Amino acid sequence: MVGTAVRQMSPPKLGRKGILAVFGPGLVVMLADTDVGSIITAAQSGVQWGYRLLLLQLMLVPILYVVQELTVRLGIFTRKGHGELIRETFGSGWVSVCGLGIAAVGALLTEFSGVAGIGELFGLPRAWSLSFVSAFLLLVVWTGSYRRVERVAILLGLFEFAFFGIALGAHPSLAEIGSGIVRIPIADKNYLYLVAANIGAVIMPWMVFYQQSAVADKGLGPEHYFAARIDTAVGALVTQLVMAAILIAAAATLGKAQTTPSLNAVSDIAHALTPLLGVGLGKLVFSAGTLGAALVAAIVVSLAAAWGFGEVTGYKHSLEHRPLEAPWFYAVYTVAVIGGAILVLVVPDLVRLNIAVEVMNALLLPIVLGFLIALAIKALPPTYRLRGWYLALTLFLASVTAALGVYGGLTSLWSV
C-alpha cells in the first residue's frame, strides 16, 4: 500500500527546459528565507557559540523541504492559495492569517532595519534609503506580472551568494568546526533561545502562504509537480548553506574575540566582517548580500500578506490583475511596504529585536504546521494526500521542530 502511494505521487515529468521554466516559487521563497533577521541570527549564533549551532543549520534542510513541499503539493493540486484553502476546508482562515499578519510585521521590521543599516554604512540618512527602497518595491509589483516580479526577486536574492566569499575569507579552522559541532550545551537556556531563533529563522508563516499562492498564481499544474519539488529542494539547500556560511564567518572572526562583541545593528556585523576582503570590497560585498536578502524578503513577505488577506476575505488577489482590477490586493501590499519603512524610522534596529522576531516565528509553528498538515490530509485529492510512512515522517519532523522551537523560546522567556 505504501509503495503504491509513493508511485501514485509522481505525475508525468517534464524535460530539462520544462523543469527550468517551473523554477521560481521555491527558489524565491528560500532566498527570502535568508532575510536580514536570519543573517543576524546566524551571525549572533556564531559570535556566542562558535560552531555549536552549525549542525542545526544542516539538520533543518530536510525539515524545511518537507514543510515547503506540502505547500507545493497543495498549490498544484488544489489551484488555491493557503488562506483560501483553509477558509474553504475549515470555515474560517482568520486564525492562520492573523498569525501571518504578526509574522509579516515582524519580518518587515527586520528587512527595513537591514536596509537602513546598509544605507548608514555609506553615509545615507535612514529616511533616504528607506524611501528609495520602498519606491523600488512598489514599482516592481505595481508594474509587473507574477513572472516579472519572480525574476527580479531571484536576481536580488542571488546577491546572497556574496556570503560564501566572506566565509572563505574568514579562513575557518576545520578542526575547530569539527570540535564545535559535537559540543552542544543542550542545558543552557541562552543556547536554547538561539536554537529557537534559528528554527524560527528557517520556517516562517509567510513562507507557507507565499509559496502556495505563488504556485497557484503562476498556474503550475500536476505536470509541473516533479520540477516544483526540485525547485524547492534546491532552494532549501541553498538557503541553509548561506546561513551556515554566515555563522562560520562570524564564528571564525567575531567569535574569537576576547570579549563577546556587542552586535546592535547590521552595521556592527559589517564592520567586523568586511576587513576580511579589504575594507572597500568587503563593505560592498557584505552590503550586496544583505541588501539582496532584505529586498527579496520584503517582496515575498508583503506579497504573502496581500495574498493571505485576499484569500480569506475573497477580494481579487493576483499579480495578473492590474491595480485598478484588484485595488485591495495592491493596497495591502502598499500598506505593508510603507508601514514597515515608517516603523523602522522610529524603532531602533537592535539585534535583540531581530532575534526576538525569529523566536516569535518559532512560537507560531504549532499553528502554521498544524494547518498545513491538516490540509495535506483533508483537502488534497485522495491520490496525493499524506498517508503511510510519509505522513508519519512529516508528523514526526513537524512535532520535533515545533516542540524544540516552542520549548527553546518559552524556556528563555521564563528565565528573563
Disulfide bonds with the S-S distance in Angstrom:
none
